[in-house]
Amino acid sequence: MLKNVLDYLDISVEKYPDKTAVADQNNSYTYTELQDKAKRAGAGLLSVTQPHMAVPVYMDKSCVTLAAFMGVVMTGNFYVLLEPAHPAERIHSILDTLQADIIVTNRKNEKKAAKLEFTGNIVYIEDLLEAQVTDEDRKKLSDIKANALDIDPLYAIFTSGSTGVPKGVVVNHRSVIDFIECFTDIFGITDKDVIGNQAPFDFDVSVKDIYSSLKCGATLQIIPKSMFSFPTRLLDYLDDN
């Protein structure tokens, strides 16, 4: 019985190593590349995290962001997407709730991250992806996964906060696995599908896109946010991809 969403990634890497796992407007990763980058991110995070920590990811959605998510999960932690376009007050509220002492971001958002006046550790995904994965790192990551429970937290999302302070909801591996097993069966999703992702990564609808793809060996195509202001361009993009 599956107990960790990383099992989906492992199985798809074995079945479809050279198939495109995820693509955005600027980049794409095969399943092998996605796993490799996730391992690099995970190895780099080992020295600055302990299992079951909240690891906020302060980045726009992209292939790299998905690799960061999987890297966080490999360390036995849970990820929380922080949308850089959101007001600083909302980000501060979420960070306070999480009691986070680390943020993963990218150089593109370096100045925005600095303005958060975050007192913890700011880690850049570019540095993580340059990390060399040693045999010791591989063993640590393997041991973490082997000792994981299906009720361990996978991610947290926060409400819009329209009625007050944003409230966090933590979702575990078992909930996602049980849902995705049914969801992909009901909708007949297979490795032949290309799933267009529109939902933001801090919104739970995106879970259907991400984990249906990983489970079935489908391709996740991240649709640029700008396309949704121009319907004709969007239709062309969907047709092309």
Secondary structure by P-SEA (a helix, b strand, c coil): ccccaaaaaaaaaaccccccccccccccccaaaaaaaaaaaaaaacccccccbbbbbbccccaaaaaaaaaaaaacbbbbbbcccccaaaaaaaaaaacccbbbbcccaaaaaaacccccbbbbaaaaaaccccaaaaaaaaaaaaaccccccccccccccccccbbbbbbcaaaaaaaaaaaaaaacccccbbbbbccccccccaaaaaaaaaaccbbbbbccccccccaaaaaaaaaac
